[in-house]
Amino acid sequence: MLVLARKKGQSIMIGGDIKIVVAEVTGETVRLGIEAPPRLEIFREEIYRLLQEENTQAVTGIEEARRLLKKGGKKNT
């Protein structure tokens, strides 16, 4: 992990098209501004992990439904 010290108004660049700016520092809270191409999805980590978990559950549910349909289809023939 790269750790950088930045002050309010300073920024870092990731590649040539992502800019992260320190917008505000209040106590232990840092507000960041992110400039990135619209094609990139940006999430807070806890939201990203929740989306991953929901996607995994959805895929598992679809696979289970397919398995049950196959079982049911064999019984009806």
mmCIF file of the N, C-alpha and C atoms, coordinates in Angstrom:
data_MODEL
# 
_entry.id   MODEL 
# 
loop_
_atom_site.group_PDB 
_atom_site.id 
_atom_site.type_symbol 
_atom_site.label_atom_id 
_atom_site.label_alt_id 
_atom_site.label_comp_id 
_atom_site.label_asym_id 
_atom_site.label_entity_id 
_atom_site.label_seq_id 
_atom_site.pdbx_PDB_ins_code 
_atom_site.Cartn_x 
_atom_site.Cartn_y 
_atom_site.Cartn_z 
_atom_site.occupancy 
_atom_site.B_iso_or_equiv 
_atom_site.pdbx_formal_charge 
_atom_site.auth_seq_id 
_atom_site.auth_comp_id 
_atom_site.auth_asym_id 
_atom_site.auth_atom_id 
_atom_site.pdbx_PDB_model_num 
ATOM 1   N N  . MET A 1 1  ? 0.834   -1.169  0.000   1.00 0.00 ? 1  MET A N  1 
ATOM 2   C CA . MET A 1 1  ? 0.000   0.000   0.000   1.00 0.00 ? 1  MET A CA 1 
ATOM 3   C C  . MET A 1 1  ? 0.888   1.243   0.000   1.00 0.00 ? 1  MET A C  1 
ATOM 4   N N  . LEU A 1 2  ? 0.576   2.150   -0.855  1.00 0.00 ? 2  LEU A N  1 
ATOM 5   C CA . LEU A 1 2  ? 1.267   3.431   -0.901  1.00 0.00 ? 2  LEU A CA 1 
ATOM 6   C C  . LEU A 1 2  ? 0.565   4.387   0.047   1.00 0.00 ? 2  LEU A C  1 
ATOM 7   N N  . VAL A 1 3  ? 1.294   5.017   0.939   1.00 0.00 ? 3  VAL A N  1 
ATOM 8   C CA . VAL A 1 3  ? 0.719   5.982   1.879   1.00 0.00 ? 3  VAL A CA 1 
ATOM 9   C C  . VAL A 1 3  ? 1.334   7.341   1.573   1.00 0.00 ? 3  VAL A C  1 
ATOM 10  N N  . LEU A 1 4  ? 0.464   8.333   1.339   1.00 0.00 ? 4  LEU A N  1 
ATOM 11  C CA . LEU A 1 4  ? 0.911   9.685   1.016   1.00 0.00 ? 4  LEU A CA 1 
ATOM 12  C C  . LEU A 1 4  ? 0.335   10.677  2.012   1.00 0.00 ? 4  LEU A C  1 
ATOM 13  N N  . ALA A 1 5  ? 1.073   11.719  2.294   1.00 0.00 ? 5  ALA A N  1 
ATOM 14  C CA . ALA A 1 5  ? 0.561   12.819  3.111   1.00 0.00 ? 5  ALA A CA 1 
ATOM 15  C C  . ALA A 1 5  ? 0.119   13.929  2.161   1.00 0.00 ? 5  ALA A C  1 
ATOM 16  N N  . ARG A 1 6  ? -1.083  14.426  2.328   1.00 0.00 ? 6  ARG A N  1 
ATOM 17  C CA . ARG A 1 6  ? -1.627  15.503  1.506   1.00 0.00 ? 6  ARG A CA 1 
ATOM 18  C C  . ARG A 1 6  ? -2.353  16.473  2.413   1.00 0.00 ? 6  ARG A C  1 
ATOM 19  N N  . LYS A 1 7  ? -2.415  17.723  2.023   1.00 0.00 ? 7  LYS A N  1 
ATOM 20  C CA . LYS A 1 7  ? -3.142  18.755  2.753   1.00 0.00 ? 7  LYS A CA 1 
ATOM 21  C C  . LYS A 1 7  ? -4.380  19.145  1.964   1.00 0.00 ? 7  LYS A C  1 
ATOM 22  N N  . LYS A 1 8  ? -5.288  19.868  2.618   1.00 0.00 ? 8  LYS A N  1 
ATOM 23  C CA . LYS A 1 8  ? -6.499  20.329  1.958   1.00 0.00 ? 8  LYS A CA 1 
ATOM 24  C C  . LYS A 1 8  ? -6.142  21.039  0.649   1.00 0.00 ? 8  LYS A C  1 
ATOM 25  N N  . GLY A 1 9  ? -6.832  20.659  -0.418  1.00 0.00 ? 9  GLY A N  1 
ATOM 26  C CA . GLY A 1 9  ? -6.597  21.263  -1.727  1.00 0.00 ? 9  GLY A CA 1 
ATOM 27  C C  . GLY A 1 9  ? -5.558  20.535  -2.562  1.00 0.00 ? 9  GLY A C  1 
ATOM 28  N N  . GLN A 1 10 ? -4.741  19.687  -1.930  1.00 0.00 ? 10 GLN A N  1 
ATOM 29  C CA . GLN A 1 10 ? -3.739  18.939  -2.679  1.00 0.00 ? 10 GLN A CA 1 
ATOM 30  C C  . GLN A 1 10 ? -4.373  17.680  -3.253  1.00 0.00 ? 10 GLN A C  1 
ATOM 31  N N  . SER A 1 11 ? -3.711  17.106  -4.245  1.00 0.00 ? 11 SER A N  1 
ATOM 32  C CA . SER A 1 11 ? -4.297  15.952  -4.924  1.00 0.00 ? 11 SER A CA 1 
ATOM 33  C C  . SER A 1 11 ? -3.240  14.913  -5.256  1.00 0.00 ? 11 SER A C  1 
ATOM 34  N N  . ILE A 1 12 ? -3.734  13.771  -5.703  1.00 0.00 ? 12 ILE A N  1 
ATOM 35  C CA . ILE A 1 12 ? -2.869  12.725  -6.242  1.00 0.00 ? 12 ILE A CA 1 
ATOM 36  C C  . ILE A 1 12 ? -3.486  12.287  -7.563  1.00 0.00 ? 12 ILE A C  1 
ATOM 37  N N  . MET A 1 13 ? -2.673  11.775  -8.447  1.00 0.00 ? 13 MET A N  1 
ATOM 38  C CA . MET A 1 13 ? -3.133  11.267  -9.734  1.00 0.00 ? 13 MET A CA 1 
ATOM 39  C C  . MET A 1 13 ? -2.931  9.762   -9.772  1.00 0.00 ? 13 MET A C  1 
ATOM 40  N N  . ILE A 1 14 ? -3.919  9.070   -10.336 1.00 0.00 ? 14 ILE A N  1 
ATOM 41  C CA . ILE A 1 14 ? -3.816  7.630   -10.571 1.00 0.00 ? 14 ILE A CA 1 
ATOM 42  C C  . ILE A 1 14 ? -3.930  7.453   -12.074 1.00 0.00 ? 14 ILE A C  1 
ATOM 43  N N  . GLY A 1 15 ? -2.858  6.970   -12.667 1.00 0.00 ? 15 GLY A N  1 
ATOM 44  C CA . GLY A 1 15 ? -2.834  6.922   -14.126 1.00 0.00 ? 15 GLY A CA 1 
ATOM 45  C C  . GLY A 1 15 ? -2.926  8.350   -14.654 1.00 0.00 ? 15 GLY A C  1 
ATOM 46  N N  . GLY A 1 16 ? -3.437  8.495   -15.852 1.00 0.00 ? 16 GLY A N  1 
ATOM 47  C CA . GLY A 1 16 ? -3.546  9.824   -16.427 1.00 0.00 ? 16 GLY A CA 1 
ATOM 48  C C  . GLY A 1 16 ? -4.938  10.402  -16.350 1.00 0.00 ? 16 GLY A C  1 
ATOM 49  N N  . ASP A 1 17 ? -5.911  9.628   -15.803 1.00 0.00 ? 17 ASP A N  1 
ATOM 50  C CA . ASP A 1 17 ? -7.281  10.121  -15.874 1.00 0.00 ? 17 ASP A CA 1 
ATOM 51  C C  . ASP A 1 17 ? -8.065  10.048  -14.566 1.00 0.00 ? 17 ASP A C  1 
ATOM 52  N N  . ILE A 1 18 ? -7.402  9.747   -13.447 1.00 0.00 ? 18 ILE A N  1 
ATOM 53  C CA . ILE A 1 18 ? -8.088  9.735   -12.156 1.00 0.00 ? 18 ILE A CA 1 
ATOM 54  C C  . ILE A 1 18 ? -7.341  10.683  -11.212 1.00 0.00 ? 18 ILE A C  1 
ATOM 55  N N  . LYS A 1 19 ? -8.097  11.636  -10.676 1.00 0.00 ? 19 LYS A N  1 
ATOM 56  C CA . LYS A 1 19 ? -7.528  12.619  -9.758  1.00 0.00 ? 19 LYS A CA 1 
ATOM 57  C C  . LYS A 1 19 ? -8.311  12.562  -8.456  1.00 0.00 ? 19 LYS A C  1 
ATOM 58  N N  . ILE A 1 20 ? -7.589  12.438  -7.341  1.00 0.00 ? 20 ILE A N  1 
ATOM 59  C CA . ILE A 1 20 ? -8.205  12.435  -6.016  1.00 0.00 ? 20 ILE A CA 1 
ATOM 60  C C  . ILE A 1 20 ? -7.711  13.667  -5.273  1.00 0.00 ? 20 ILE A C  1 
ATOM 61  N N  . VAL A 1 21 ? -8.680  14.488  -4.840  1.00 0.00 ? 21 VAL A N  1 
ATOM 62  C CA . VAL A 1 21 ? -8.369  15.770  -4.196  1.00 0.00 ? 21 VAL A CA 1 
ATOM 63  C C  . VAL A 1 21 ? -8.832  15.723  -2.745  1.00 0.00 ? 21 VAL A C  1 
ATOM 64  N N  . VAL A 1 22 ? -8.000  16.214  -1.840  1.00 0.00 ? 22 VAL A N  1 
ATOM 65  C CA . VAL A 1 22 ? -8.412  16.366  -0.451  1.00 0.00 ? 22 VAL A CA 1 
ATOM 66  C C  . VAL A 1 22 ? -9.274  17.626  -0.397  1.00 0.00 ? 22 VAL A C  1 
ATOM 67  N N  . ALA A 1 23 ? -10.582 17.453  -0.219  1.00 0.00 ? 23 ALA A N  1 
ATOM 68  C CA . ALA A 1 23 ? -11.509 18.583  -0.243  1.00 0.00 ? 23 ALA A CA 1 
ATOM 69  C C  . ALA A 1 23 ? -11.611 19.258  1.123   1.00 0.00 ? 23 ALA A C  1 
ATOM 70  N N  . GLU A 1 24 ? -11.565 18.443  2.183   1.00 0.00 ? 24 GLU A N  1 
ATOM 71  C CA . GLU A 1 24 ? -11.753 19.009  3.518   1.00 0.00 ? 24 GLU A CA 1 
ATOM 72  C C  . GLU A 1 24 ? -11.222 18.038  4.557   1.00 0.00 ? 24 GLU A C  1 
ATOM 73  N N  . VAL A 1 25 ? -10.681 18.572  5.634   1.00 0.00 ? 25 VAL A N  1 
ATOM 74  C CA . VAL A 1 25 ? -10.242 17.767  6.764   1.00 0.00 ? 25 VAL A CA 1 
ATOM 75  C C  . VAL A 1 25 ? -10.876 18.371  8.016   1.00 0.00 ? 25 VAL A C  1 
ATOM 76  N N  . THR A 1 26 ? -11.683 17.562  8.711   1.00 0.00 ? 26 THR A N  1 
ATOM 77  C CA . THR A 1 26 ? -12.335 18.013  9.934   1.00 0.00 ? 26 THR A CA 1 
ATOM 78  C C  . THR A 1 26 ? -12.130 16.947  10.996  1.00 0.00 ? 26 THR A C  1 
ATOM 79  N N  . GLY A 1 27 ? -11.316 17.236  11.989  1.00 0.00 ? 27 GLY A N  1 
ATOM 80  C CA . GLY A 1 27 ? -11.025 16.238  13.024  1.00 0.00 ? 27 GLY A CA 1 
ATOM 81  C C  . GLY A 1 27 ? -10.392 15.014  12.394  1.00 0.00 ? 27 GLY A C  1 
ATOM 82  N N  . GLU A 1 28 ? -11.042 13.863  12.567  1.00 0.00 ? 28 GLU A N  1 
ATOM 83  C CA . GLU A 1 28 ? -10.529 12.615  11.994  1.00 0.00 ? 28 GLU A CA 1 
ATOM 84  C C  . GLU A 1 28 ? -11.192 12.267  10.667  1.00 0.00 ? 28 GLU A C  1 
ATOM 85  N N  . THR A 1 29 ? -12.003 13.172  10.139  1.00 0.00 ? 29 THR A N  1 
ATOM 86  C CA . THR A 1 29 ? -12.711 12.910  8.891   1.00 0.00 ? 29 THR A CA 1 
ATOM 87  C C  . THR A 1 29 ? -12.059 13.656  7.737   1.00 0.00 ? 29 THR A C  1 
ATOM 88  N N  . VAL A 1 30 ? -11.834 12.934  6.660   1.00 0.00 ? 30 VAL A N  1 
ATOM 89  C CA . VAL A 1 30 ? -11.263 13.527  5.445   1.00 0.00 ? 30 VAL A CA 1 
ATOM 90  C C  . VAL A 1 30 ? -12.297 13.383  4.333   1.00 0.00 ? 30 VAL A C  1 
ATOM 91  N N  . ARG A 1 31 ? -12.621 14.483  3.668   1.00 0.00 ? 31 ARG A N  1 
ATOM 92  C CA . ARG A 1 31 ? -13.528 14.431  2.514   1.00 0.00 ? 31 ARG A CA 1 
ATOM 93  C C  . ARG A 1 31 ? -12.669 14.482  1.259   1.00 0.00 ? 31 ARG A C  1 
ATOM 94  N N  . LEU A 1 32 ? -12.925 13.519  0.370   1.00 0.00 ? 32 LEU A N  1 
ATOM 95  C CA . LEU A 1 32 ? -12.154 13.415  -0.863  1.00 0.00 ? 32 LEU A CA 1 
ATOM 96  C C  . LEU A 1 32 ? -13.049 13.721  -2.053  1.00 0.00 ? 32 LEU A C  1 
ATOM 97  N N  . GLY A 1 33 ? -12.490 14.373  -3.036  1.00 0.00 ? 33 GLY A N  1 
ATOM 98  C CA . GLY A 1 33 ? -13.156 14.557  -4.314  1.00 0.00 ? 33 GLY A CA 1 
ATOM 99  C C  . GLY A 1 33 ? -12.456 13.668  -5.328  1.00 0.00 ? 33 GLY A C  1 
ATOM 100 N N  . ILE A 1 34 ? -13.244 13.018  -6.173  1.00 0.00 ? 34 ILE A N  1 
ATOM 101 C CA . ILE A 1 34 ? -12.665 12.102  -7.158  1.00 0.00 ? 34 ILE A CA 1 
ATOM 102 C C  . ILE A 1 34 ? -13.118 12.524  -8.545  1.00 0.00 ? 34 ILE A C  1 
ATOM 103 N N  . GLU A 1 35 ? -12.161 12.791  -9.398  1.00 0.00 ? 35 GLU A N  1 
ATOM 104 C CA . GLU A 1 35 ? -12.432 13.080  -10.806 1.00 0.00 ? 35 GLU A CA 1 
ATOM 105 C C  . GLU A 1 35 ? -11.975 11.873  -11.604 1.00 0.00 ? 35 GLU A C  1 
ATOM 106 N N  . ALA A 1 36 ? -12.938 11.237  -12.286 1.00 0.00 ? 36 ALA A N  1 
ATOM 107 C CA . ALA A 1 36 ? -12.623 10.028  -13.046 1.00 0.00 ? 36 ALA A CA 1 
ATOM 108 C C  . ALA A 1 36 ? -13.562 9.947   -14.243 1.00 0.00 ? 36 ALA A C  1 
ATOM 109 N N  . PRO A 1 37 ? -13.171 9.213   -15.274 1.00 0.00 ? 37 PRO A N  1 
ATOM 110 C CA . PRO A 1 37 ? -14.046 9.037   -16.427 1.00 0.00 ? 37 PRO A CA 1 
ATOM 111 C C  . PRO A 1 37 ? -15.387 8.417   -16.005 1.00 0.00 ? 37 PRO A C  1 
ATOM 112 N N  . PRO A 1 38 ? -16.479 8.806   -16.652 1.00 0.00 ? 38 PRO A N  1 
ATOM 113 C CA . PRO A 1 38 ? -17.798 8.279   -16.301 1.00 0.00 ? 38 PRO A CA 1 
ATOM 114 C C  . PRO A 1 38 ? -17.903 6.753   -16.423 1.00 0.00 ? 38 PRO A C  1 
ATOM 115 N N  . ARG A 1 39 ? -17.055 6.150   -17.229 1.00 0.00 ? 39 ARG A N  1 
ATOM 116 C CA . ARG A 1 39 ? -17.117 4.697   -17.416 1.00 0.00 ? 39 ARG A CA 1 
ATOM 117 C C  . ARG A 1 39 ? -16.671 3.938   -16.170 1.00 0.00 ? 39 ARG A C  1 
ATOM 118 N N  . LEU A 1 40 ? -16.000 4.617   -15.240 1.00 0.00 ? 40 LEU A N  1 
ATOM 119 C CA . LEU A 1 40 ? -15.528 3.968   -14.015 1.00 0.00 ? 40 LEU A CA 1 
ATOM 120 C C  . LEU A 1 40 ? -16.576 4.093   -12.918 1.00 0.00 ? 40 LEU A C  1 
ATOM 121 N N  . GLU A 1 41 ? -16.900 2.969   -12.289 1.00 0.00 ? 41 GLU A N  1 
ATOM 122 C CA . GLU A 1 41 ? -17.803 2.984   -11.153 1.00 0.00 ? 41 GLU A CA 1 
ATOM 123 C C  . GLU A 1 41 ? -16.971 3.193   -9.893  1.00 0.00 ? 41 GLU A C  1 
ATOM 124 N N  . ILE A 1 42 ? -17.422 4.098   -9.032  1.00 0.00 ? 42 ILE A N  1 
ATOM 125 C CA . ILE A 1 42 ? -16.697 4.396   -7.802  1.00 0.00 ? 42 ILE A CA 1 
ATOM 126 C C  . ILE A 1 42 ? -17.661 4.186   -6.642  1.00 0.00 ? 42 ILE A C  1 
ATOM 127 N N  . PHE A 1 43 ? -17.273 3.341   -5.692  1.00 0.00 ? 43 PHE A N  1 
ATOM 128 C CA . PHE A 1 43 ? -18.105 3.020   -4.536  1.00 0.00 ? 43 PHE A CA 1 
ATOM 129 C C  . PHE A 1 43 ? -17.299 3.153   -3.254  1.00 0.00 ? 43 PHE A C  1 
ATOM 130 N N  . ARG A 1 44 ? -17.977 3.478   -2.155  1.00 0.00 ? 44 ARG A N  1 
ATOM 131 C CA . ARG A 1 44 ? -17.352 3.315   -0.844  1.00 0.00 ? 44 ARG A CA 1 
ATOM 132 C C  . ARG A 1 44 ? -17.161 1.816   -0.652  1.00 0.00 ? 44 ARG A C  1 
ATOM 133 N N  . GLU A 1 45 ? -16.111 1.431   0.066   1.00 0.00 ? 45 GLU A N  1 
ATOM 134 C CA . GLU A 1 45 ? -15.783 0.010   0.182   1.00 0.00 ? 45 GLU A CA 1 
ATOM 135 C C  . GLU A 1 45 ? -16.935 -0.814  0.755   1.00 0.00 ? 45 GLU A C  1 
ATOM 136 N N  . GLU A 1 46 ? -17.623 -0.303  1.784   1.00 0.00 ? 46 GLU A N  1 
ATOM 137 C CA . GLU A 1 46 ? -18.689 -1.093  2.392   1.00 0.00 ? 46 GLU A CA 1 
ATOM 138 C C  . GLU A 1 46 ? -19.845 -1.318  1.417   1.00 0.00 ? 46 GLU A C  1 
ATOM 139 N N  . ILE A 1 47 ? -20.118 -0.365  0.546   1.00 0.00 ? 47 ILE A N  1 
ATOM 140 C CA . ILE A 1 47 ? -21.158 -0.526  -0.474  1.00 0.00 ? 47 ILE A CA 1 
ATOM 141 C C  . ILE A 1 47 ? -20.688 -1.530  -1.525  1.00 0.00 ? 47 ILE A C  1 
ATOM 142 N N  . TYR A 1 48 ? -19.431 -1.442  -1.933  1.00 0.00 ? 48 TYR A N  1 
ATOM 143 C CA . TYR A 1 48 ? -18.876 -2.358  -2.919  1.00 0.00 ? 48 TYR A CA 1 
ATOM 144 C C  . TYR A 1 48 ? -18.975 -3.802  -2.419  1.00 0.00 ? 48 TYR A C  1 
ATOM 145 N N  . ARG A 1 49 ? -18.606 -4.028  -1.151  1.00 0.00 ? 49 ARG A N  1 
ATOM 146 C CA . ARG A 1 49 ? -18.656 -5.384  -0.586  1.00 0.00 ? 49 ARG A CA 1 
ATOM 147 C C  . ARG A 1 49 ? -20.097 -5.887  -0.502  1.00 0.00 ? 49 ARG A C  1 
ATOM 148 N N  . LEU A 1 50 ? -21.035 -5.020  -0.154  1.00 0.00 ? 50 LEU A N  1 
ATOM 149 C CA . LEU A 1 50 ? -22.449 -5.398  -0.105  1.00 0.00 ? 50 LEU A CA 1 
ATOM 150 C C  . LEU A 1 50 ? -22.942 -5.796  -1.495  1.00 0.00 ? 50 LEU A C  1 
ATOM 151 N N  . LEU A 1 51 ? -22.566 -5.043  -2.517  1.00 0.00 ? 51 LEU A N  1 
ATOM 152 C CA . LEU A 1 51 ? -22.953 -5.372  -3.893  1.00 0.00 ? 51 LEU A CA 1 
ATOM 153 C C  . LEU A 1 51 ? -22.376 -6.721  -4.319  1.00 0.00 ? 51 LEU A C  1 
ATOM 154 N N  . GLN A 1 52 ? -21.124 -6.974  -3.966  1.00 0.00 ? 52 GLN A N  1 
ATOM 155 C CA . GLN A 1 52 ? -20.508 -8.259  -4.289  1.00 0.00 ? 52 GLN A CA 1 
ATOM 156 C C  . GLN A 1 52 ? -21.268 -9.405  -3.630  1.00 0.00 ? 52 GLN A C  1 
ATOM 157 N N  . GLU A 1 53 ? -21.622 -9.224  -2.361  1.00 0.00 ? 53 GLU A N  1 
ATOM 158 C CA . GLU A 1 53 ? -22.346 -10.268 -1.634  1.00 0.00 ? 53 GLU A CA 1 
ATOM 159 C C  . GLU A 1 53 ? -23.723 -10.517 -2.258  1.00 0.00 ? 53 GLU A C  1 
ATOM 160 N N  . GLU A 1 54 ? -24.425 -9.448  -2.607  1.00 0.00 ? 54 GLU A N  1 
ATOM 161 C CA . GLU A 1 54 ? -25.741 -9.597  -3.227  1.00 0.00 ? 54 GLU A CA 1 
ATOM 162 C C  . GLU A 1 54 ? -25.640 -10.274 -4.594  1.00 0.00 ? 54 GLU A C  1 
ATOM 163 N N  . ASN A 1 55 ? -24.616 -9.925  -5.364  1.00 0.00 ? 55 ASN A N  1 
ATOM 164 C CA . ASN A 1 55 ? -24.416 -10.568 -6.669  1.00 0.00 ? 55 ASN A CA 1 
ATOM 165 C C  . ASN A 1 55 ? -24.126 -12.059 -6.504  1.00 0.00 ? 55 ASN A C  1 
ATOM 166 N N  . THR A 1 56 ? -23.314 -12.402 -5.511  1.00 0.00 ? 56 THR A N  1 
ATOM 167 C CA . THR A 1 56 ? -23.006 -13.809 -5.256  1.00 0.00 ? 56 THR A CA 1 
ATOM 168 C C  . THR A 1 56 ? -24.273 -14.565 -4.873  1.00 0.00 ? 56 THR A C  1 
ATOM 169 N N  . GLN A 1 57 ? -25.102 -13.966 -4.023  1.00 0.00 ? 57 GLN A N  1 
ATOM 170 C CA . GLN A 1 57 ? -26.349 -14.610 -3.624  1.00 0.00 ? 57 GLN A CA 1 
ATOM 171 C C  . GLN A 1 57 ? -27.290 -14.763 -4.809  1.00 0.00 ? 57 GLN A C  1 
ATOM 172 N N  . ALA A 1 58 ? -27.344 -13.769 -5.675  1.00 0.00 ? 58 ALA A N  1 
ATOM 173 C CA . ALA A 1 58 ? -28.218 -13.846 -6.846  1.00 0.00 ? 58 ALA A CA 1 
ATOM 174 C C  . ALA A 1 58 ? -27.778 -14.975 -7.773  1.00 0.00 ? 58 ALA A C  1 
ATOM 175 N N  . VAL A 1 59 ? -26.480 -15.089 -8.017  1.00 0.00 ? 59 VAL A N  1 
ATOM 176 C CA . VAL A 1 59 ? -25.962 -16.143 -8.884  1.00 0.00 ? 59 VAL A CA 1 
ATOM 177 C C  . VAL A 1 59 ? -26.234 -17.509 -8.256  1.00 0.00 ? 59 VAL A C  1 
ATOM 178 N N  . THR A 1 60 ? -26.019 -17.621 -6.957  1.00 0.00 ? 60 THR A N  1 
ATOM 179 C CA . THR A 1 60 ? -26.285 -18.879 -6.258  1.00 0.00 ? 60 THR A CA 1 
ATOM 180 C C  . THR A 1 60 ? -27.757 -19.245 -6.379  1.00 0.00 ? 60 THR A C  1 
ATOM 181 N N  . GLY A 1 61 ? -28.643 -18.260 -6.243  1.00 0.00 ? 61 GLY A N  1 
ATOM 182 C CA . GLY A 1 61 ? -30.072 -18.494 -6.378  1.00 0.00 ? 61 GLY A CA 1 
ATOM 183 C C  . GLY A 1 61 ? -30.452 -18.956 -7.771  1.00 0.00 ? 61 GLY A C  1 
ATOM 184 N N  . ILE A 1 62 ? -29.849 -18.356 -8.781  1.00 0.00 ? 62 ILE A N  1 
ATOM 185 C CA . ILE A 1 62 ? -30.124 -18.750 -10.167 1.00 0.00 ? 62 ILE A CA 1 
ATOM 186 C C  . ILE A 1 62 ? -29.635 -20.171 -10.418 1.00 0.00 ? 62 ILE A C  1 
ATOM 187 N N  . GLU A 1 63 ? -28.442 -20.483 -9.925  1.00 0.00 ? 63 GLU A N  1 
ATOM 188 C CA . GLU A 1 63 ? -27.901 -21.838 -10.105 1.00 0.00 ? 63 GLU A CA 1 
ATOM 189 C C  . GLU A 1 63 ? -28.785 -22.870 -9.398  1.00 0.00 ? 63 GLU A C  1 
ATOM 190 N N  . GLU A 1 64 ? -29.278 -22.533 -8.218  1.00 0.00 ? 64 GLU A N  1 
ATOM 191 C CA . GLU A 1 64 ? -30.157 -23.449 -7.482  1.00 0.00 ? 64 GLU A CA 1 
ATOM 192 C C  . GLU A 1 64 ? -31.473 -23.632 -8.233  1.00 0.00 ? 64 GLU A C  1 
ATOM 193 N N  . ALA A 1 65 ? -32.021 -22.540 -8.781  1.00 0.00 ? 65 ALA A N  1 
ATOM 194 C CA . ALA A 1 65 ? -33.267 -22.638 -9.552  1.00 0.00 ? 65 ALA A CA 1 
ATOM 195 C C  . ALA A 1 65 ? -33.071 -23.521 -10.783 1.00 0.00 ? 65 ALA A C  1 
ATOM 196 N N  . ARG A 1 66 ? -31.953 -23.370 -11.478 1.00 0.00 ? 66 ARG A N  1 
ATOM 197 C CA . ARG A 1 66 ? -31.674 -24.210 -12.650 1.00 0.00 ? 66 ARG A CA 1 
ATOM 198 C C  . ARG A 1 66 ? -31.575 -25.679 -12.257 1.00 0.00 ? 66 ARG A C  1 
ATOM 199 N N  . ARG A 1 67 ? -30.903 -25.937 -11.132 1.00 0.00 ? 67 ARG A N  1 
ATOM 200 C CA . ARG A 1 67 ? -30.752 -27.310 -10.653 1.00 0.00 ? 67 ARG A CA 1 
ATOM 201 C C  . ARG A 1 67 ? -32.123 -27.917 -10.346 1.00 0.00 ? 67 ARG A C  1 
ATOM 202 N N  . LEU A 1 68 ? -32.973 -27.147 -9.681  1.00 0.00 ? 68 LEU A N  1 
ATOM 203 C CA . LEU A 1 68 ? -34.304 -27.647 -9.351  1.00 0.00 ? 68 LEU A CA 1 
ATOM 204 C C  . LEU A 1 68 ? -35.155 -27.854 -10.597 1.00 0.00 ? 68 LEU A C  1 
ATOM 205 N N  . LEU A 1 69 ? -35.030 -26.948 -11.568 1.00 0.00 ? 69 LEU A N  1 
ATOM 206 C CA . LEU A 1 69 ? -35.787 -27.103 -12.816 1.00 0.00 ? 69 LEU A CA 1 
ATOM 207 C C  . LEU A 1 69 ? -35.357 -28.359 -13.560 1.00 0.00 ? 69 LEU A C  1 
ATOM 208 N N  . LYS A 1 70 ? -34.053 -28.624 -13.581 1.00 0.00 ? 70 LYS A N  1 
ATOM 209 C CA . LYS A 1 70 ? -33.560 -29.832 -14.248 1.00 0.00 ? 70 LYS A CA 1 
ATOM 210 C C  . LYS A 1 70 ? -34.099 -31.085 -13.561 1.00 0.00 ? 70 LYS A C  1 
ATOM 211 N N  . LYS A 1 71 ? -34.081 -31.068 -12.237 1.00 0.00 ? 71 LYS A N  1 
ATOM 212 C CA . LYS A 1 71 ? -34.621 -32.213 -11.491 1.00 0.00 ? 71 LYS A CA 1 
ATOM 213 C C  . LYS A 1 71 ? -36.099 -32.389 -11.794 1.00 0.00 ? 71 LYS A C  1 
ATOM 214 N N  . GLY A 1 72 ? -36.846 -31.311 -11.769 1.00 0.00 ? 72 GLY A N  1 
ATOM 215 C CA . GLY A 1 72 ? -38.280 -31.359 -12.031 1.00 0.00 ? 72 GLY A CA 1 
ATOM 216 C C  . GLY A 1 72 ? -38.574 -31.786 -13.439 1.00 0.00 ? 72 GLY A C  1 
ATOM 217 N N  . GLY A 1 73 ? -37.785 -31.342 -14.401 1.00 0.00 ? 73 GLY A N  1 
ATOM 218 C CA . GLY A 1 73 ? -37.987 -31.691 -15.799 1.00 0.00 ? 73 GLY A CA 1 
ATOM 219 C C  . GLY A 1 73 ? -37.784 -33.167 -16.048 1.00 0.00 ? 73 GLY A C  1 
ATOM 220 N N  . LYS A 1 74 ? -36.842 -33.780 -15.352 1.00 0.00 ? 74 LYS A N  1 
ATOM 221 C CA . LYS A 1 74 ? -36.586 -35.219 -15.550 1.00 0.00 ? 74 LYS A CA 1 
ATOM 222 C C  . LYS A 1 74 ? -37.727 -36.053 -15.003 1.00 0.00 ? 74 LYS A C  1 
ATOM 223 N N  . LYS A 1 75 ? -38.364 -35.597 -13.935 1.00 0.00 ? 75 LYS A N  1 
ATOM 224 C CA . LYS A 1 75 ? -39.463 -36.344 -13.343 1.00 0.00 ? 75 LYS A CA 1 
ATOM 225 C C  . LYS A 1 75 ? -40.701 -36.317 -14.243 1.00 0.00 ? 75 LYS A C  1 
ATOM 226 N N  . ASN A 1 76 ? -40.900 -35.246 -14.996 1.00 0.00 ? 76 ASN A N  1 
ATOM 227 C CA . ASN A 1 76 ? -42.100 -35.094 -15.819 1.00 0.00 ? 76 ASN A CA 1 
ATOM 228 C C  . ASN A 1 76 ? -42.004 -35.818 -17.153 1.00 0.00 ? 76 ASN A C  1 
ATOM 229 N N  . THR A 1 77 ? -40.869 -36.353 -17.514 1.00 0.00 ? 77 THR A N  1 
ATOM 230 C CA . THR A 1 77 ? -40.738 -36.992 -18.829 1.00 0.00 ? 77 THR A CA 1 
ATOM 231 C C  . THR A 1 77 ? -40.903 -38.480 -18.746 1.00 0.00 ? 77 THR A C  1 
# 
